[in-house]
Amino acid sequence: MSRLLIVHHTPSPATQAMLEAVVSGASDPEITGVQVVRRPALAANAVDVLESDAVLLGTPANIGYMSGALKHFFDTVYYPCLDATRGKPYGLYVHGDNDTSGAVKSVEMITTGLGWTRAASPVSVLGALDKAAREACWELGATLAAGLMA
């Protein structure tokens, strides 16, 4: 069975709603043979990444950057996973009040360094989540999970 690891920092109702939509998409009954594993960014570790077949990352945009929790995750896993995870597919969702570009760029710089492969375009949401934003998150989760089906 393939494993999709969702590493998230959900300090707000908006990021929680995005996480729930991503998990719902990844757990769609039509997607089989994929185990969805959720880990808060401060609890996820290198073993989680090494045991996964793809990683879906979620973060708020804080002062133009990813959350400190997600940065801590990367600091923890970077060197232990550097050689063993090259080519690993990943996805990203980001929520911000006025700008998410810095957060997206910072995550993309680190995943490029790790040699991970972007499996879907990042979902970036500003302000309140509407139906389209929730659907984009659902699609992101479904896309990452479906890509792992045997």
N, C-alpha and C positions, 0 to 999 in steps of 0.2 A: 504494500500500500504506500502511495506517495504521501508526503507530508508538506503542507503549506503552513509556514510559521508566520503569524501576524504579530509584529512587535509594535506596540502602540503607547502613546502617552495621551491620556484622555482627561485633562483637568477641567473640561467645560462640558456643558450640555451639547454644544455643537460637535465637539470631537467625539463625544460618546455616541451621538446619533450617526456620525460617519462610520465609526467602528461597527455599530450594529448593522448598518447597511452593507458594509464590506463583508462581515461575517455571514449575513443572510445570503448574499450572492455566492460566496465561496461554499456555502452549505446547501445550495440548491439540490433538491432530490435527483435532478437529472445528471448531476455530476457525481460519478461513482469512483471508488477506489482512491479517494483523497481524504486524508485526515487533516482537519483544520485545528491548529494549535494556537491559542492566544497567550501572549506573554506581555505583561507591562514592561515598558522599556527598562525600568530599573531592576527588573527581575530576570530578564532574558540574558542568556549567557552563550558562550562559544559552543557548548555542547548542543544547545537548542539549534543554533545555526548549522552546525556540522551534521545534525540529524535531519535537517530539512532539505526539501528538494526545490523550494522557492521561498522567498521572504516578501511579505507585504508590510510596509512601514507606514505608520501614521503619526503625525505630529501637528501641534499648533505652530504657527509662525510667531516667534517671540522676538521682538525688537529686530526684525529682519533676518532671523536665523531659526534653525530648527530648535526644538525645546532642549533644555539642558539634559533632560532624561534621555532623549534619543541620542544626543552627543555622547553621554556616558555609555550607552549601549555600544556605540561604535568604538569608543575608546577601549572598552572591555574586550570586544571580539576581534578587533582589526588584525593584530598580529597572529593570534591563534588560528584565525580563519583565512589568512591572506593567500596562502598557496593552495589550500584544500578546497576553496569555494569559487575559484575562478570560473566564470561562465554561469554562475547561479542566477536564475531569473529573479527579478524583483519588481515590485510595484510600490507606488507612493501615493498617499493622500495627505493634504495639508489644509488646515483651516486658519484663516487670519481675519482680522477686522479691517485692515486697509491694504495689506500687501503680503504676498506669499512668495514672491520671486526669490528673495534671499534664502528662504528656507529650502525651497526646491533646489536652488543652485548648490547649496551647501551639502545636501544629501547626495546630489548627483556627483559632486566632486569626490566624496568618500566612496561611493559605490563604484565609481570609475577606478579609483585606486585599488579597490578590492578585486576589480575585474568582473564585477557582476554585470549582467545583461538586463537592460530595461525591457520588461515583457509587455508593458502597456504605458501609454502616456500618463503622467501624473494627474491626479484629480486635485485641483486647487479651487477652494471655495472661499469667497470673501463674504463676511457678514452672515446673516441668517441663512439657514439651510432651507432651500425650497425643494419642490418635488424633483426638479431636474438634477439638483445636486445629490439628492439621495439615490436617484436612479444611476447617476454616474458612479457613485461609490459601490452600489450593488454590482454594476457591470465590471468594475475593477476587480472586485472579489471573485466574481464568476469567471472572468478572463484568466486570472492567475490560477485558480483551481482547475479550470477546464484544460489549461495547458499541461497539467500534470496527469491527466487521465491516461491510462494505459491503452 
